[in-house]
């Protein structure tokens, strides 16, 4: 059972959010 420290968990969430943000930015660039 792996234990995630709050710092690592927040980093993981932030990286996922930045990934989604970059995808949405690409979509906006393609649409506009």
C-alpha distance matrix in Angstrom:
0.0 3.8 6.5 9.8 13.0 15.9 17.9 15.7 15.1 18.9 19.6 17.7 19.6 22.8 22.6 22.2 25.1 27.2 26.6 27.9 30.7 31.8 31.9 33.9 36.2 36.9 37.7 40.1 41.7 42.3 43.6 45.9
3.8 0.0 3.8 6.5 9.8 12.9 14.5 12.0 11.8 15.6 16.1 14.4 16.6 19.6 19.3 19.3 22.2 24.1 23.7 25.3 27.9 28.9 29.3 31.4 33.4 34.2 35.3 37.5 39.1 39.8 41.3 43.4
6.5 3.8 0.0 3.8 6.5 9.6 11.6 9.9 9.7 13.3 14.4 13.4 15.3 18.1 18.5 18.8 21.3 23.3 23.5 24.9 27.2 28.6 29.3 31.1 33.0 34.2 35.3 37.2 38.8 39.9 41.2 43.0
9.8 6.5 3.8 0.0 3.8 6.4 8.2 6.4 6.0 9.6 10.6 9.9 11.8 14.4 15.1 15.6 17.9 19.8 20.3 21.8 23.8 25.3 26.2 27.9 29.6 31.0 32.2 33.9 35.6 36.8 38.1 39.8
13.0 9.8 6.5 3.8 0.0 3.8 5.4 5.4 6.1 8.6 9.9 10.6 12.3 14.1 15.4 16.6 18.3 19.9 21.1 22.7 24.2 25.8 27.2 28.7 30.0 31.8 33.2 34.5 36.1 37.7 39.0 40.3
15.9 12.9 9.6 6.4 3.8 0.0 3.8 5.6 5.0 6.0 8.5 9.8 10.4 12.0 14.0 15.2 16.2 18.0 19.7 21.0 22.0 24.0 25.6 26.6 28.0 30.0 31.3 32.3 34.1 36.0 37.0 38.1
17.9 14.5 11.6 8.2 5.4 3.8 0.0 3.8 5.4 5.2 6.1 8.6 9.9 10.4 12.2 14.3 15.2 16.3 18.2 20.0 20.7 22.3 24.3 25.5 26.4 28.5 30.2 31.1 32.5 34.5 35.8 36.7
15.7 12.0 9.9 6.4 5.4 5.6 3.8 0.0 3.8 5.5 5.0 6.1 8.6 9.7 10.4 12.3 14.1 15.2 16.4 18.5 19.7 20.9 22.6 24.3 25.4 27.0 28.7 30.0 31.3 33.0 34.5 35.8
15.1 11.8 9.7 6.0 6.1 5.0 5.4 3.8 0.0 3.8 5.4 5.0 6.2 8.5 9.8 10.6 12.3 14.2 15.3 16.7 18.2 20.0 21.3 22.6 24.1 25.9 27.2 28.5 30.2 31.8 32.9 34.4
18.9 15.6 13.3 9.6 8.6 6.0 5.2 5.5 3.8 0.0 3.8 5.4 5.1 6.0 8.5 9.8 10.3 12.1 14.0 15.2 16.1 18.1 19.9 20.8 22.0 24.1 25.5 26.4 28.1 30.0 31.1 32.2
19.6 16.1 14.4 10.6 9.9 8.5 6.1 5.0 5.4 3.8 0.0 3.8 5.5 5.0 6.1 8.6 9.8 10.4 12.1 14.2 15.0 16.3 18.3 19.8 20.6 22.4 24.3 25.4 26.6 28.5 30.0 31.0
17.7 14.4 13.4 9.9 10.6 9.8 8.6 6.1 5.0 5.4 3.8 0.0 3.8 5.4 5.1 6.2 8.7 9.9 10.6 12.5 14.2 15.4 16.7 18.5 19.9 21.3 22.8 24.4 25.8 27.3 28.7 30.2
19.6 16.6 15.3 11.8 12.3 10.4 9.9 8.6 6.2 5.1 5.5 3.8 0.0 3.8 5.5 5.1 6.1 8.6 9.8 10.6 12.1 14.2 15.4 16.4 18.1 20.0 21.1 22.4 24.2 25.8 26.8 28.2
22.8 19.6 18.1 14.4 14.1 12.0 10.4 9.7 8.5 6.0 5.0 5.4 3.8 0.0 3.8 5.4 5.0 6.1 8.5 9.9 10.3 12.2 14.2 15.1 16.1 18.2 19.8 20.7 22.2 24.2 25.4 26.4
22.6 19.3 18.5 15.1 15.4 14.0 12.2 10.4 9.8 8.5 6.1 5.1 5.5 3.8 0.0 3.8 5.5 5.1 6.1 8.7 9.7 10.5 12.4 14.2 15.1 16.6 18.5 19.8 21.0 22.7 24.3 25.5
22.2 19.3 18.8 15.6 16.6 15.2 14.3 12.3 10.6 9.8 8.6 6.2 5.1 5.4 3.8 0.0 3.8 5.5 5.0 6.3 8.6 9.9 10.7 12.4 14.2 15.4 16.7 18.4 20.0 21.2 22.6 24.3
25.1 22.2 21.3 17.9 18.3 16.2 15.2 14.1 12.3 10.3 9.8 8.7 6.1 5.0 5.5 3.8 0.0 3.8 5.3 5.1 6.0 8.6 9.8 10.4 12.1 14.2 15.2 16.3 18.2 19.9 20.8 22.1
27.2 24.1 23.3 19.8 19.9 18.0 16.3 15.2 14.2 12.1 10.4 9.9 8.6 6.1 5.1 5.5 3.8 0.0 3.8 5.5 4.9 6.1 8.6 9.7 10.2 12.2 14.1 15.0 16.2 18.3 19.7 20.7
26.6 23.7 23.5 20.3 21.1 19.7 18.2 16.4 15.3 14.0 12.1 10.6 9.8 8.5 6.1 5.0 5.3 3.8 0.0 3.8 5.4 5.2 6.3 8.7 9.9 10.7 12.5 14.4 15.4 16.7 18.5 20.1
27.9 25.3 24.9 21.8 22.7 21.0 20.0 18.5 16.7 15.2 14.2 12.5 10.6 9.9 8.7 6.3 5.1 5.5 3.8 0.0 3.8 5.5 5.0 6.2 8.5 9.8 10.5 12.3 14.2 15.3 16.3 18.1
30.7 27.9 27.2 23.8 24.2 22.0 20.7 19.7 18.2 16.1 15.0 14.2 12.1 10.3 9.7 8.6 6.0 4.9 5.4 3.8 0.0 3.8 5.4 5.1 6.1 8.6 9.8 10.4 12.2 14.2 15.1 16.2
31.8 28.9 28.6 25.3 25.8 24.0 22.3 20.9 20.0 18.1 16.3 15.4 14.2 12.2 10.5 9.9 8.6 6.1 5.2 5.5 3.8 0.0 3.8 5.5 5.0 6.2 8.6 9.8 10.5 12.3 14.2 15.3
31.9 29.3 29.3 26.2 27.2 25.6 24.3 22.6 21.3 19.9 18.3 16.7 15.4 14.2 12.4 10.7 9.8 8.6 6.3 5.0 5.4 3.8 0.0 3.8 5.4 5.1 6.3 8.7 9.9 10.6 12.3 14.3
33.9 31.4 31.1 27.9 28.7 26.6 25.5 24.3 22.6 20.8 19.8 18.5 16.4 15.1 14.2 12.4 10.4 9.7 8.7 6.2 5.1 5.5 3.8 0.0 3.8 5.4 4.9 6.2 8.6 9.7 10.3 12.0
36.2 33.4 33.0 29.6 30.0 28.0 26.4 25.4 24.1 22.0 20.6 19.9 18.1 16.1 15.1 14.2 12.1 10.2 9.9 8.5 6.1 5.0 5.4 3.8 0.0 3.8 5.4 5.1 6.2 8.6 9.9 10.5
36.9 34.2 34.2 31.0 31.8 30.0 28.5 27.0 25.9 24.1 22.4 21.3 20.0 18.2 16.6 15.4 14.2 12.2 10.7 9.8 8.6 6.2 5.1 5.4 3.8 0.0 3.8 5.4 5.1 6.2 8.6 10.0
37.7 35.3 35.3 32.2 33.2 31.3 30.2 28.7 27.2 25.5 24.3 22.8 21.1 19.8 18.5 16.7 15.2 14.1 12.5 10.5 9.8 8.6 6.3 4.9 5.4 3.8 0.0 3.8 5.4 5.1 6.0 8.5
40.1 37.5 37.2 33.9 34.5 32.3 31.1 30.0 28.5 26.4 25.4 24.4 22.4 20.7 19.8 18.4 16.3 15.0 14.4 12.3 10.4 9.8 8.7 6.2 5.1 5.4 3.8 0.0 3.8 5.4 5.1 5.9
41.7 39.1 38.8 35.6 36.1 34.1 32.5 31.3 30.2 28.1 26.6 25.8 24.2 22.2 21.0 20.0 18.2 16.2 15.4 14.2 12.2 10.5 9.9 8.6 6.2 5.1 5.4 3.8 0.0 3.8 5.6 5.4
42.3 39.8 39.9 36.8 37.7 36.0 34.5 33.0 31.8 30.0 28.5 27.3 25.8 24.2 22.7 21.2 19.9 18.3 16.7 15.3 14.2 12.3 10.6 9.7 8.6 6.2 5.1 5.4 3.8 0.0 3.8 5.7
43.6 41.3 41.2 38.1 39.0 37.0 35.8 34.5 32.9 31.1 30.0 28.7 26.8 25.4 24.3 22.6 20.8 19.7 18.5 16.3 15.1 14.2 12.3 10.3 9.9 8.6 6.0 5.1 5.6 3.8 0.0 3.8
45.9 43.4 43.0 39.8 40.3 38.1 36.7 35.8 34.4 32.2 31.0 30.2 28.2 26.4 25.5 24.3 22.1 20.7 20.1 18.1 16.2 15.3 14.3 12.0 10.5 10.0 8.5 5.9 5.4 5.7 3.8 0.0
